[in-house]
Amino acid sequence: MAEIVLRESAFDPAAEMDAFIGRHAQAGGVVSFLGQVRGDGGVEALELKHYPPMTQPGMADLAVTIERRWPLEGLLLLHRVGLMVPGDPIVLVAAAARHRRDAFAAADFAMDHLKGESWFWKREKTAAGWRWIEPRAQDHADLARW
Amino acid sequence: MAARLVFLGRLEDVAGAAERAVAPGPLEAILATLDKALAVELLGDRVRIALNGRLLTDHGGVTLADGDELAFLPPVSGG
């Protein structure tokens, strides 16, 4: 039931949400989260690398965990890979459920686990060149919430 | 006859390439043929390894056969 998508090129969040909502017109509520490439710190570009044998299968496992924990009518985990610039959408999570709290919790859980556990590696380009981003302590704290 | 090492994240920069073909055999012997600085990074505490897409719990006793792919996965920084 869950939709797991890795995109190599830009996506339109509004169009994706319209389609998702259309597929789940009977759900009582839909919660979504859109992540965009931040434009602060002199970032000129961001590249997200993945490992095809593990990244999408890992996202599918995450979806299974989420659907076991909350009664959902639909779940979308959409993630960009490749080269992006500030303002580009990078991740879109949407959860459709009969009741809003399940949808809020599922989307929140999905984001913490996409950021802290999924197989993505990020590097940023500034005037000083490319730099790999290390995990932050906050990512581990976010995971520990669950 | 070859196996493949795959370097993710910053390990790609350390290795100078995203992947490298190696002769099949015990991982220890394969690592011994690599640049020492790279081998040290690959064996780092926080680097996970996956054989043909499946995570391994430790490096011990790994032997690569022809066609095997061994990936080195540093801590993730996704989302």
Backbone of each chain as ProteinMPNN parsed JSONL, in Angstrom:
{"seq_chain_A": "MAEIVLRESAFDPAAEMDAFIGRHAQAGGVVSFLGQVRGDGGVEALELKHYPPMTQPGMADLAVTIERRWPLEGLLLLHRVGLMVPGDPIVLVAAAARHRRDAFAAADFAMDHLKGESWFWKREKTAAGWRWIEPRAQDHADLARW", "coords_chain_A": {"N_chain_A": [[0.822, -1.199, 0.0], [1.957, 1.217, 0.748], [3.704, 3.936, -0.826], [6.786, 4.138, -2.237], [9.28, 6.159, -3.229], [12.083, 7.07, -5.137], [13.578, 9.865, -6.517], [15.322, 11.041, -9.291], [15.295, 13.505, -10.388], [13.943, 16.893, -10.256], [10.901, 17.391, -8.369], [7.369, 18.18, -8.215], [5.89, 19.329, -5.485], [3.224, 20.096, -4.959], [1.761, 18.922, -7.018], [2.305, 16.252, -6.494], [1.086, 15.987, -4.005], [-1.599, 16.559, -4.648], [-2.16, 14.33, -6.214], [-1.777, 12.274, -4.372], [-3.722, 12.847, -2.424], [-5.945, 12.564, -4.017], [-5.893, 9.843, -4.427], [-6.599, 8.971, -1.97], [-9.136, 9.775, -1.129], [-11.082, 9.078, 0.66], [-10.017, 9.118, 3.162], [-9.904, 10.322, 6.536], [-8.114, 12.267, 7.234], [-5.134, 13.947, 6.076], [-1.718, 14.174, 6.52], [1.158, 16.021, 5.756], [4.667, 16.36, 5.111], [7.073, 18.539, 3.883], [10.349, 18.703, 2.89], [12.89, 21.055, 2.19], [15.76, 22.202, 0.371], [17.95, 23.978, 2.335], [18.771, 27.46, 2.264], [20.718, 28.785, 3.65], [23.957, 29.666, 5.126], [25.645, 29.951, 2.972], [25.327, 27.95, 1.114], [25.586, 26.543, -2.047], [24.947, 24.386, -3.578], [23.614, 21.066, -3.242], [24.26, 17.669, -2.844], [22.822, 14.518, -2.954], [23.539, 11.29, -2.224], [22.868, 7.83, -2.831], [22.497, 4.287, -2.179], [21.716, 2.037, -4.352], [21.132, -0.859, -3.985], [20.305, -0.906, -1.327], [18.986, 1.443, -0.386], [16.285, 2.082, -1.32], [14.993, -0.416, -0.662], [15.379, -0.252, 2.139], [13.777, 1.954, 2.77], [11.343, 0.85, 2.155], [11.15, -1.113, 4.125], [10.977, 0.579, 6.328], [8.496, 1.722, 5.828], [6.858, -0.496, 6.21], [7.189, -0.907, 8.953], [6.017, 1.464, 9.895], [3.378, 1.192, 9.031], [2.558, -0.945, 10.502], [2.477, 0.148, 12.972], [0.738, 2.325, 13.048], [-2.663, 2.806, 12.134], [-3.115, 3.278, 8.902], [-4.356, 4.762, 5.876], [-3.044, 5.41, 3.655], [0.328, 5.924, 2.532], [3.077, 7.871, 1.729], [6.408, 7.969, 0.812], [8.661, 9.957, -0.417], [11.666, 10.669, -1.916], [14.294, 12.765, -2.934], [17.239, 12.184, -4.908], [20.586, 12.902, -5.976], [21.677, 15.953, -7.596], [20.973, 19.096, -6.14], [19.623, 22.444, -5.621], [19.458, 25.341, -3.381], [16.181, 25.702, -2.037], [15.045, 23.733, -3.567], [12.736, 21.021, -3.483], [13.303, 18.28, -1.328], [12.472, 16.124, 0.165], [9.382, 14.434, 0.556], [6.834, 13.536, 2.639], [3.871, 11.828, 3.187], [0.946, 11.036, 4.972], [-2.023, 9.296, 5.16], [-4.957, 8.915, 6.993], [-7.631, 7.551, 8.995], [-7.986, 8.957, 11.321], [-6.656, 12.001, 12.627], [-4.457, 12.031, 14.465], [-3.038, 9.676, 14.129], [-2.071, 10.052, 11.562], [-0.449, 12.353, 11.869], [1.485, 11.377, 13.701], [2.598, 9.224, 12.267], [3.778, 10.506, 10.058], [5.655, 12.112, 11.327], [7.291, 10.206, 12.592], [8.198, 8.895, 10.315], [9.776, 10.907, 9.096], [11.813, 11.343, 11.042], [13.082, 8.877, 10.922], [13.79, 8.652, 8.251], [15.686, 10.66, 8.092], [17.544, 9.924, 10.041], [18.244, 7.242, 9.753], [18.059, 6.166, 7.211], [19.571, 5.152, 4.074], [21.261, 7.466, 2.986], [23.577, 9.831, 1.8], [24.951, 13.001, 2.224], [26.232, 15.863, 0.632], [27.52, 19.188, 0.655], [27.921, 22.126, -1.304], [29.869, 24.933, -1.007], [31.388, 28.225, -1.215], [33.846, 27.395, -0.45], [34.134, 24.911, -1.467], [33.269, 21.374, -1.911], [31.698, 19.567, 0.764], [31.28, 16.826, 2.916], [28.397, 15.98, 4.822], [28.162, 15.351, 8.193], [26.436, 13.139, 10.484], [24.181, 14.655, 12.841], [24.041, 15.248, 16.386], [21.475, 15.785, 17.067], [19.993, 14.267, 15.274], [20.213, 11.687, 16.285], [18.992, 12.053, 18.742], [16.445, 12.633, 17.86], [15.65, 10.174, 16.835], [15.614, 8.704, 19.152], [13.336, 9.505, 20.372], [11.337, 7.758, 19.748]], "CA_chain_A": [[0.0, 0.0, 0.0], [2.804, 2.414, 0.801], [4.39, 4.298, -2.07], [8.174, 4.446, -1.933], [9.775, 6.724, -4.486], [13.338, 7.821, -5.216], [13.53, 10.664, -7.742], [16.632, 11.55, -9.739], [15.153, 14.882, -10.858], [13.056, 17.728, -9.446], [9.479, 17.045, -8.353], [6.445, 19.254, -7.873], [5.196, 18.84, -4.281], [1.769, 20.319, -5.038], [1.202, 17.904, -7.907], [2.388, 14.968, -5.793], [0.06, 15.97, -2.955], [-2.905, 16.444, -5.302], [-2.339, 12.942, -6.647], [-1.902, 11.441, -3.168], [-5.047, 13.115, -1.84], [-6.913, 11.967, -4.935], [-5.898, 8.385, -4.227], [-7.087, 8.662, -0.621], [-10.226, 10.728, -0.929], [-11.957, 8.637, 1.75], [-9.328, 9.233, 4.451], [-10.379, 11.433, 7.341], [-7.117, 13.336, 7.283], [-3.841, 13.724, 5.433], [-0.642, 15.019, 7.029], [2.33, 15.934, 4.887], [5.853, 17.149, 5.433], [7.939, 18.796, 2.74], [11.675, 19.21, 3.211], [13.498, 21.787, 1.083], [17.178, 22.49, 0.582], [18.109, 25.271, 3.0], [19.6, 28.39, 1.506], [21.624, 29.557, 4.514], [25.326, 29.163, 5.245], [26.39, 30.038, 1.718], [25.221, 26.714, 0.334], [25.284, 26.766, -3.469], [24.371, 23.154, -4.13], [23.604, 19.935, -2.331], [24.145, 16.411, -3.568], [22.405, 13.406, -2.107], [23.882, 10.003, -2.831], [22.21, 6.677, -2.23], [23.077, 3.006, -2.582], [20.505, 1.394, -4.874], [20.721, -2.144, -3.411], [19.811, -0.823, 0.046], [18.246, 2.649, 0.002], [14.841, 1.921, -1.495], [14.522, -1.505, 0.218], [15.341, 0.232, 3.521], [12.588, 2.8, 2.891], [10.184, -0.05, 2.144], [11.094, -1.699, 5.474], [10.482, 1.642, 7.209], [7.049, 1.844, 5.584], [6.205, -1.648, 6.855], [7.183, -0.608, 10.387], [5.038, 2.534, 10.15], [1.999, 0.712, 8.81], [2.206, -1.837, 11.609], [2.33, 0.905, 14.21], [-0.421, 3.212, 12.973], [-3.627, 2.412, 11.098], [-3.094, 4.286, 7.832], [-5.027, 4.413, 4.615], [-2.066, 5.636, 2.594], [1.616, 6.448, 2.998], [4.003, 8.207, 0.642], [7.77, 8.367, 1.18], [9.275, 10.361, -1.688], [12.957, 11.282, -1.612], [15.189, 13.097, -4.039], [18.669, 11.913, -4.891], [21.254, 13.67, -7.019], [22.109, 17.327, -7.365], [19.895, 20.056, -5.878], [20.03, 23.792, -5.221], [18.574, 25.826, -2.323], [14.792, 25.87, -2.426], [14.519, 22.515, -4.193], [12.158, 19.994, -2.609], [14.219, 17.151, -1.168], [11.724, 14.973, 0.679], [7.958, 14.631, 0.808], [6.195, 12.423, 3.336], [2.438, 12.063, 3.405], [0.247, 9.924, 5.612], [-3.482, 9.435, 5.161], [-5.514, 8.043, 8.023], [-9.003, 7.845, 9.395], [-7.931, 9.963, 12.385], [-5.499, 12.864, 12.394], [-3.279, 11.781, 15.301], [-2.262, 8.608, 13.494], [-1.385, 10.626, 10.405], [0.633, 13.214, 12.38], [2.549, 10.565, 14.304], [3.26, 8.429, 11.231], [4.625, 11.384, 9.253], [6.754, 12.535, 12.197], [8.15, 9.023, 12.718], [8.829, 8.658, 9.005], [10.842, 11.888, 8.862], [12.952, 11.089, 11.93], [13.806, 7.685, 10.484], [14.427, 8.926, 6.955], [16.879, 11.482, 8.319], [18.539, 9.348, 10.947], [18.518, 5.819, 9.559], [18.009, 5.691, 5.83], [20.893, 5.131, 3.435], [21.538, 8.648, 2.17], [24.767, 10.607, 2.182], [24.702, 14.341, 1.729], [27.349, 16.811, 0.653], [27.139, 20.553, 0.318], [28.938, 22.937, -1.966], [29.915, 26.363, -0.69], [32.525, 28.849, -1.897], [35.054, 26.663, -0.043], [34.161, 23.602, -2.125], [32.312, 20.356, -1.447], [31.937, 19.051, 2.11], [30.313, 15.814, 3.341], [27.683, 16.33, 6.057], [28.179, 14.296, 9.214], [25.197, 13.118, 11.269], [24.174, 15.55, 13.992], [23.546, 14.635, 17.627], [20.017, 15.955, 17.067], [19.387, 13.159, 14.532], [20.117, 10.548, 17.201], [17.976, 12.415, 19.742], [15.142, 12.525, 17.196], [15.315, 8.749, 16.753], [15.393, 8.185, 20.508], [11.974, 9.857, 20.799], [10.394, 6.685, 19.423]], "C_chain_A": [[0.866, 1.264, 0.0], [3.462, 2.652, -0.55], [5.783, 4.801, -1.713], [8.821, 4.915, -3.223], [11.12, 7.4, -4.282], [13.328, 8.558, -6.549], [14.92, 11.217, -8.055], [16.533, 13.012, -10.17], [14.07, 15.59, -10.043], [11.619, 17.218, -9.484], [8.66, 18.231, -7.89], [5.61, 18.789, -6.672], [3.686, 18.997, -4.367], [1.117, 19.245, -5.907], [1.218, 16.535, -7.224], [1.297, 14.861, -4.726], [-1.341, 15.851, -3.546], [-3.182, 14.988, -5.655], [-2.569, 12.039, -5.436], [-3.294, 11.599, -2.551], [-6.133, 12.48, -2.71], [-7.025, 10.462, -4.744], [-6.491, 8.001, -2.875], [-8.211, 9.611, -0.225], [-11.114, 10.357, 0.254], [-11.306, 8.786, 3.127], [-9.865, 10.442, 5.215], [-9.403, 12.591, 7.381], [-5.837, 12.941, 6.577], [-2.847, 14.705, 6.038], [0.532, 14.873, 6.09], [3.467, 16.758, 5.452], [6.669, 17.282, 4.167], [9.268, 19.338, 3.249], [12.266, 19.879, 1.98], [14.964, 22.043, 1.403], [17.303, 23.9, 1.156], [19.078, 26.163, 2.232], [20.581, 29.154, 2.365], [23.042, 28.979, 4.484], [26.097, 29.161, 3.934], [26.345, 28.781, 0.879], [24.79, 27.032, -1.103], [24.607, 25.556, -4.087], [24.45, 22.058, -3.08], [23.467, 18.674, -3.182], [23.807, 15.3, -2.59], [22.704, 12.109, -2.849], [23.141, 8.898, -2.105], [22.935, 5.423, -2.694], [21.913, 2.127, -3.042], [20.166, 0.026, -4.257], [20.086, -2.03, -2.025], [18.87, 0.346, 0.336], [16.731, 2.463, -0.134], [14.291, 0.727, -0.694], [14.429, -1.075, 1.682], [14.127, 1.114, 3.77], [11.323, 1.94, 2.915], [10.031, -0.725, 3.514], [10.54, -0.684, 6.476], [8.965, 1.774, 7.063], [6.292, 0.704, 6.265], [6.09, -1.399, 8.362], [6.101, 0.418, 10.723], [3.611, 1.998, 10.045], [1.565, -0.301, 9.872], [1.848, -1.042, 12.862], [1.098, 1.798, 14.215], [-1.362, 2.733, 11.876], [-3.733, 3.515, 10.039], [-3.893, 3.795, 6.639], [-4.089, 4.639, 3.436], [-0.804, 6.224, 3.177], [2.505, 6.677, 1.787], [5.338, 8.613, 1.248], [8.481, 8.667, -0.134], [10.562, 11.114, -1.381], [13.724, 11.58, -2.884], [16.551, 12.448, -3.82], [19.271, 12.752, -6.01], [21.513, 15.107, -6.596], [20.914, 18.263, -7.206], [20.481, 21.428, -5.563], [19.06, 24.283, -4.146], [17.164, 26.102, -2.853], [14.205, 24.631, -3.073], [13.86, 21.62, -3.143], [13.113, 18.804, -2.528], [13.495, 15.914, -0.649], [10.269, 15.364, 0.897], [7.418, 13.361, 1.441], [4.722, 12.776, 3.486], [1.812, 10.813, 3.997], [-1.243, 10.24, 5.621], [-4.045, 8.437, 6.155], [-6.954, 8.448, 8.325], [-9.01, 8.972, 10.429], [-6.608, 10.723, 12.32], [-4.273, 12.479, 13.212], [-2.406, 10.682, 14.715], [-1.459, 9.174, 12.322], [-0.224, 11.528, 10.847], [1.801, 12.363, 12.88], [3.315, 9.789, 13.231], [4.204, 9.293, 10.405], [5.859, 11.824, 10.048], [7.788, 11.402, 12.338], [8.904, 8.773, 11.412], [9.984, 9.622, 8.781], [12.055, 11.632, 9.757], [13.761, 9.896, 11.434], [14.413, 7.847, 9.094], [15.725, 9.691, 7.163], [17.96, 10.735, 9.084], [19.001, 7.959, 10.589], [18.586, 5.378, 8.112], [19.344, 5.913, 5.14], [21.05, 6.269, 2.433], [22.783, 9.342, 2.718], [24.689, 11.926, 1.452], [26.006, 15.13, 1.709], [26.891, 18.148, 0.111], [28.291, 21.248, -0.381], [28.782, 24.383, -1.523], [31.1, 26.942, -1.473], [33.817, 28.1, -1.588], [35.149, 25.284, -0.697], [33.134, 22.642, -1.539], [32.707, 19.847, -0.078], [30.852, 18.033, 2.458], [29.694, 16.223, 4.674], [27.696, 15.115, 6.987], [26.831, 14.292, 9.945], [25.307, 14.039, 12.479], [23.657, 14.794, 15.207], [22.029, 14.706, 17.659], [19.321, 14.796, 16.331], [19.21, 11.944, 15.435], [19.052, 10.812, 18.265], [16.58, 12.261, 19.135], [14.703, 11.064, 17.129], [14.936, 8.187, 18.123], [13.998, 8.524, 21.028], [11.02, 8.681, 20.669], [10.713, 5.409, 20.162]], "O_chain_A": [[0.546, 2.25, -0.664], [3.739, 1.722, -1.307], [5.932, 5.774, -0.973], [8.904, 4.164, -4.195], [11.284, 8.207, -3.367], [13.096, 7.95, -7.594], [15.594, 11.781, -7.194], [17.552, 13.69, -10.306], [13.372, 14.967, -9.244], [11.168, 16.682, -10.497], [9.171, 19.158, -7.262], [4.723, 17.949, -6.824], [2.944, 18.131, -3.903], [0.053, 18.724, -5.572], [0.273, 15.756, -7.353], [0.671, 13.816, -4.555], [-2.18, 15.127, -3.012], [-4.279, 14.475, -5.433], [-3.43, 11.16, -5.456], [-3.951, 10.618, -2.203], [-7.112, 11.933, -2.202], [-8.102, 9.88, -4.879], [-6.846, 6.843, -2.657], [-8.222, 10.169, 0.872], [-11.818, 11.209, 0.795], [-11.97, 8.602, 4.147], [-10.234, 11.454, 4.619], [-9.796, 13.746, 7.54], [-5.494, 11.762, 6.489], [-3.092, 15.911, 6.071], [0.875, 13.768, 5.67], [3.253, 17.729, 6.179], [6.931, 16.304, 3.466], [9.294, 20.337, 3.969], [12.168, 19.357, 0.87], [15.356, 22.093, 2.569], [16.838, 24.875, 0.566], [20.053, 25.701, 1.64], [21.223, 30.085, 1.879], [23.283, 27.93, 3.886], [27.091, 28.448, 3.798], [27.211, 28.559, 0.032], [23.778, 27.692, -1.337], [23.796, 25.684, -5.005], [25.255, 22.123, -2.151], [22.665, 18.62, -4.115], [24.43, 15.164, -1.536], [22.196, 11.864, -3.943], [22.826, 9.013, -0.92], [23.865, 5.487, -3.498], [21.209, 1.542, -2.219], [18.986, -0.232, -4.02], [19.401, -2.954, -1.585], [18.031, 0.241, 1.23], [15.988, 2.663, 0.827], [13.22, 0.846, -0.099], [13.508, -1.482, 2.389], [13.513, 1.048, 4.835], [10.356, 2.261, 3.607], [8.914, -0.889, 4.004], [9.745, -1.026, 7.351], [8.245, 1.92, 8.051], [5.217, 0.913, 6.828], [5.047, -1.643, 8.969], [5.366, 0.268, 11.699], [2.752, 2.315, 10.868], [0.374, -0.495, 10.114], [1.048, -1.473, 13.691], [0.482, 2.007, 15.26], [-0.915, 2.304, 10.812], [-4.363, 4.549, 10.262], [-4.077, 2.596, 6.426], [-4.318, 4.118, 2.344], [-0.841, 6.932, 4.184], [2.667, 5.802, 0.937], [5.394, 9.5, 2.1], [8.858, 7.756, -0.871], [10.537, 12.104, -0.65], [13.796, 10.753, -3.793], [16.958, 12.197, -2.685], [18.558, 13.249, -6.882], [21.561, 15.43, -5.41], [19.976, 18.243, -8.003], [21.671, 21.561, -5.278], [17.97, 23.729, -3.995], [16.975, 26.647, -3.941], [12.983, 24.488, -3.125], [14.377, 21.48, -2.035], [13.665, 18.374, -3.541], [13.861, 14.788, -0.985], [9.962, 16.464, 1.357], [7.52, 12.27, 0.882], [4.377, 13.894, 3.868], [2.103, 9.69, 3.585], [-1.662, 11.32, 6.038], [-3.665, 7.266, 6.165], [-7.416, 9.529, 7.959], [-9.897, 9.825, 10.432], [-5.569, 10.149, 11.994], [-3.152, 12.585, 12.715], [-1.179, 10.746, 14.795], [-0.301, 8.808, 12.122], [0.859, 11.474, 10.265], [2.955, 12.601, 12.525], [4.542, 9.707, 13.281], [5.312, 8.864, 10.084], [6.964, 11.899, 9.509], [8.993, 11.622, 12.218], [10.099, 8.478, 11.417], [11.053, 9.213, 8.329], [13.193, 11.694, 9.293], [14.99, 9.902, 11.515], [15.441, 7.24, 8.794], [16.732, 9.421, 6.509], [19.15, 10.894, 8.809], [20.048, 7.52, 11.066], [19.125, 4.31, 7.819], [20.146, 6.747, 5.559], [20.983, 6.075, 1.219], [22.999, 9.421, 3.927], [24.408, 11.99, 0.255], [26.79, 15.072, 2.657], [26.017, 18.24, -0.751], [29.463, 21.001, -0.099], [27.711, 24.978, -1.646], [31.728, 26.254, -2.277], [34.772, 28.155, -2.363], [36.134, 24.571, -0.503], [32.252, 23.037, -0.778], [33.892, 19.707, 0.224], [29.661, 18.315, 2.324], [30.381, 16.749, 5.549], [27.297, 14.012, 6.612], [26.162, 15.323, 10.019], [26.378, 14.189, 13.066], [22.921, 13.817, 15.072], [21.368, 13.819, 18.199], [18.219, 14.389, 16.699], [18.194, 11.253, 15.368], [18.303, 9.91, 18.642], [15.649, 11.817, 19.807], [13.531, 10.75, 17.338], [14.068, 7.323, 18.243], [13.524, 7.924, 21.993], [10.019, 8.602, 21.381], [10.013, 4.41, 19.998]]}, "seq_chain_B": "MAARLVFLGRLEDVAGAAERAVAPGPLEAILATLDKALAVELLGDRVRIALNGRLLTDHGGVTLADGDELAFLPPVSGG", "coords_chain_B": {"N_chain_B": [[37.209, -12.711, -13.573], [36.158, -11.25, -10.751], [35.523, -9.356, -7.791], [33.654, -6.718, -6.19], [34.297, -3.644, -4.595], [32.45, -1.166, -2.934], [32.265, 2.25, -2.307], [30.732, 4.4, -0.152], [29.377, 7.701, 0.446], [31.595, 9.921, 2.125], [33.672, 8.164, 1.933], [34.037, 7.599, -0.679], [35.52, 9.75, -1.607], [37.873, 9.387, -0.166], [38.75, 6.986, -1.238], [39.014, 7.697, -3.834], [37.422, 6.885, -5.865], [34.153, 5.639, -6.742], [33.801, 2.95, -6.732], [35.613, -0.199, -6.814], [37.202, -2.764, -8.587], [38.179, -5.921, -7.413], [40.321, -8.766, -6.766], [38.719, -11.856, -6.054], [38.424, -13.268, -2.72], [39.592, -13.631, 0.72], [38.445, -10.973, 2.852], [40.306, -9.684, 4.474], [42.735, -10.126, 3.107], [42.215, -8.738, 0.795], [41.924, -6.111, 1.736], [44.507, -5.672, 2.514], [45.771, -5.161, 0.157], [45.104, -2.615, -0.449], [45.585, 0.974, -0.343], [47.014, 2.067, 2.664], [45.948, 4.107, 4.289], [43.361, 4.274, 3.321], [42.401, 1.692, 3.922], [42.397, 1.793, 6.715], [40.399, 3.712, 7.16], [38.209, 2.329, 6.091], [37.868, 0.313, 7.888], [36.937, 1.593, 10.061], [35.241, 2.252, 13.191], [32.651, 3.273, 12.888], [31.837, 2.604, 10.419], [29.687, 0.731, 8.502], [29.262, -2.489, 6.955], [28.143, -4.086, 3.964], [27.18, -6.994, 2.331], [26.456, -7.784, -0.873], [24.155, -6.165, -0.657], [23.18, -6.739, 1.863], [23.342, -6.063, 5.294], [26.21, -6.706, 7.32], [27.19, -8.083, 10.46], [29.748, -8.056, 11.487], [33.215, -7.666, 10.391], [34.62, -9.94, 10.377], [35.852, -12.966, 8.988], [34.818, -12.623, 6.432], [34.589, -13.516, 3.086], [35.1, -12.819, -0.27], [33.415, -13.79, -3.193], [33.528, -14.43, -6.746], [31.87, -11.886, -8.469], [30.638, -10.897, -6.2], [29.506, -8.095, -4.225], [30.765, -5.768, -2.081], [29.884, -3.359, 0.174], [30.872, -0.323, 1.698], [29.694, 1.57, 4.278], [29.468, 4.641, 5.534], [28.463, 6.69, 8.427], [25.094, 7.825, 8.061], [23.593, 10.721, 6.474], [21.027, 11.833, 5.931], [17.965, 13.181, 4.413]], "CA_chain_B": [[36.962, -13.052, -12.174], [36.348, -10.082, -9.897], [34.5, -8.892, -6.86], [33.628, -5.258, -6.255], [34.145, -2.864, -3.367], [31.709, 0.074, -3.191], [32.567, 3.228, -1.256], [29.665, 5.383, -0.064], [29.615, 8.948, 1.166], [32.943, 10.493, 2.057], [34.659, 7.122, 1.618], [34.314, 7.706, -2.116], [36.622, 10.707, -1.768], [39.1, 8.783, 0.37], [39.165, 5.932, -2.162], [39.286, 8.276, -5.147], [36.485, 6.317, -6.833], [32.954, 5.124, -6.089], [33.954, 1.502, -6.566], [36.869, -0.743, -7.292], [37.206, -4.212, -8.807], [39.27, -6.593, -6.685], [40.327, -10.223, -6.928], [37.978, -12.516, -4.976], [39.263, -13.818, -1.661], [39.263, -13.129, 2.062], [38.455, -9.513, 2.937], [41.589, -9.263, 5.058], [43.754, -10.118, 2.058], [41.868, -7.667, -0.149], [42.247, -4.822, 2.37], [45.969, -5.54, 2.57], [46.266, -4.664, -1.134], [44.688, -1.218, -0.615], [46.304, 2.038, 0.337], [46.808, 1.841, 4.097], [45.039, 5.128, 4.843], [42.001, 3.882, 2.934], [42.024, 0.494, 4.689], [42.094, 2.231, 8.086], [39.066, 4.353, 7.12], [37.176, 1.328, 5.806], [37.688, -0.511, 9.081], [36.539, 2.472, 11.164], [34.157, 1.801, 14.065], [31.319, 3.733, 12.508], [31.566, 2.179, 9.052], [28.994, -0.556, 8.372], [29.526, -3.127, 5.667], [27.023, -4.864, 3.431], [27.559, -7.917, 1.262], [25.343, -7.937, -1.826], [22.971, -5.44, -0.204], [22.743, -7.132, 3.21], [24.278, -5.627, 6.326], [26.91, -7.727, 8.099], [27.375, -7.613, 11.834], [31.164, -7.713, 11.673], [34.053, -7.897, 9.21], [35.379, -11.177, 10.544], [35.532, -14.152, 8.202], [34.177, -12.336, 5.143], [35.341, -13.881, 1.884], [34.352, -12.404, -1.456], [33.438, -14.667, -4.362], [33.363, -13.755, -8.027], [30.56, -11.244, -8.605], [30.158, -10.306, -4.945], [29.675, -6.651, -4.04], [30.883, -5.408, -0.669], [29.741, -1.907, 0.296], [31.303, 0.32, 2.944], [28.66, 2.581, 4.506], [29.736, 5.507, 6.687], [27.213, 7.189, 9.033], [24.243, 8.491, 7.07], [23.268, 12.136, 6.726], [19.967, 11.995, 4.939], [16.767, 13.992, 4.654]], "C_chain_B": [[37.2, -11.821, -11.301], [35.195, -9.931, -8.928], [34.584, -7.362, -6.888], [33.493, -4.674, -4.862], [33.424, -1.575, -3.749], [31.917, 1.007, -2.005], [31.495, 4.305, -1.249], [30.116, 6.632, 0.68], [31.049, 9.411, 1.011], [34.005, 9.447, 1.74], [34.993, 7.106, 0.127], [35.485, 8.66, -2.367], [37.936, 10.111, -1.292], [39.658, 7.755, -0.624], [39.532, 6.494, -3.534], [38.39, 7.712, -6.238], [35.289, 5.777, -6.064], [33.035, 3.621, -5.888], [35.269, 1.035, -7.154], [36.724, -2.26, -7.461], [38.407, -4.805, -8.086], [39.203, -8.089, -6.982], [39.528, -10.839, -5.788], [38.934, -13.07, -3.935], [38.846, -13.281, -0.316], [39.378, -11.605, 2.118], [39.782, -8.997, 3.489], [42.672, -9.14, 4.001], [43.494, -8.998, 1.065], [42.25, -6.309, 0.443], [43.755, -4.586, 2.401], [46.549, -5.022, 1.255], [45.936, -3.186, -1.333], [45.672, -0.275, 0.059], [45.972, 1.971, 1.834], [45.828, 2.845, 4.717], [43.588, 4.781, 4.52], [41.534, 2.687, 3.768], [41.643, 0.87, 6.118], [40.704, 2.869, 8.151], [37.961, 3.305, 6.95], [36.867, 0.48, 7.035], [37.251, 0.308, 10.293], [35.311, 1.946, 11.897], [32.774, 2.105, 13.521], [30.954, 3.335, 11.083], [30.905, 0.8, 9.067], [29.377, -1.178, 7.042], [28.334, -3.997, 5.273], [27.527, -5.713, 2.279], [26.337, -8.162, 0.389], [24.041, -7.355, -1.269], [22.47, -5.824, 1.172], [23.798, -6.754, 4.238], [24.917, -6.822, 7.03], [27.133, -7.189, 9.506], [28.84, -7.356, 12.146], [31.965, -8.145, 10.445], [34.664, -9.299, 9.219], [34.904, -12.286, 9.629], [34.85, -13.9, 6.873], [35.104, -12.739, 4.0], [34.487, -13.552, 0.67], [34.537, -13.409, -2.582], [33.293, -13.813, -5.623], [31.957, -13.166, -8.11], [30.003, -10.638, -7.328], [30.395, -8.792, -4.925], [29.681, -6.347, -2.547], [30.874, -3.888, -0.56], [30.19, -1.442, 1.675], [30.438, 1.558, 3.15], [28.999, 3.422, 5.733], [28.416, 6.011, 7.281], [26.405, 8.011, 8.024], [23.959, 9.94, 7.465], [22.138, 12.519, 5.792], [18.961, 13.074, 5.254], [16.91, 15.405, 4.408]], "O_chain_B": [[38.344, -11.398, -11.136], [34.06, -10.32, -9.203], [35.468, -6.789, -7.525], [32.69, -5.136, -4.051], [33.745, -0.96, -4.766], [31.765, 0.608, -0.85], [31.354, 5.046, -2.222], [31.091, 6.621, 1.431], [31.644, 9.316, -0.062], [35.112, 9.792, 1.327], [36.068, 6.669, -0.282], [36.331, 8.41, -3.226], [38.98, 10.297, -1.918], [40.868, 7.663, -0.826], [40.259, 5.863, -4.302], [38.575, 8.025, -7.414], [35.393, 5.489, -4.871], [32.408, 3.078, -4.979], [35.945, 1.76, -7.885], [36.191, -2.945, -6.588], [39.51, -4.261, -8.14], [38.166, -8.609, -7.394], [39.647, -10.384, -4.651], [40.107, -13.314, -4.221], [37.857, -12.556, -0.213], [40.279, -11.016, 1.52], [40.31, -7.989, 3.019], [43.435, -8.175, 3.991], [44.428, -8.38, 0.553], [42.823, -5.463, -0.243], [44.22, -3.448, 2.324], [47.667, -4.508, 1.223], [46.427, -2.565, -2.276], [46.472, -0.672, 0.906], [44.81, 1.837, 2.22], [44.995, 2.489, 5.55], [42.697, 4.972, 5.347], [40.407, 2.673, 4.262], [40.682, 0.333, 6.67], [39.93, 2.604, 9.071], [36.911, 3.389, 7.587], [35.75, -0.008, 7.202], [37.197, -0.205, 11.41], [34.455, 1.285, 11.31], [31.845, 1.312, 13.666], [29.882, 3.69, 10.594], [31.473, -0.17, 9.57], [29.77, -0.475, 6.111], [27.629, -4.556, 6.114], [28.206, -5.227, 1.375], [25.319, -8.679, 0.849], [22.974, -7.958, -1.385], [21.449, -5.305, 1.622], [24.978, -7.07, 4.089], [24.253, -7.823, 7.303], [27.249, -5.981, 9.709], [29.147, -6.516, 12.992], [31.477, -8.878, 9.585], [35.16, -9.779, 8.2], [33.704, -12.525, 9.502], [34.355, -14.834, 6.242], [36.268, -12.339, 3.963], [33.323, -13.942, 0.58], [35.654, -13.826, -2.889], [32.977, -12.625, -5.555], [30.971, -13.858, -7.855], [28.995, -9.933, -7.371], [31.344, -8.283, -5.521], [28.716, -6.638, -1.84], [31.735, -3.209, -1.121], [29.919, -2.092, 2.685], [30.434, 2.474, 2.328], [28.832, 2.957, 6.86], [27.356, 5.782, 6.698], [26.959, 8.785, 7.244], [24.072, 10.322, 8.63], [22.277, 13.42, 4.965], [19.091, 13.794, 6.243], [15.955, 16.162, 4.584]]}, "name": "protein", "num_of_chains": 2, "seq": "MAEIVLRESAFDPAAEMDAFIGRHAQAGGVVSFLGQVRGDGGVEALELKHYPPMTQPGMADLAVTIERRWPLEGLLLLHRVGLMVPGDPIVLVAAAARHRRDAFAAADFAMDHLKGESWFWKREKTAAGWRWIEPRAQDHADLARWMAARLVFLGRLEDVAGAAERAVAPGPLEAILATLDKALAVELLGDRVRIALNGRLLTDHGGVTLADGDELAFLPPVSGG"}
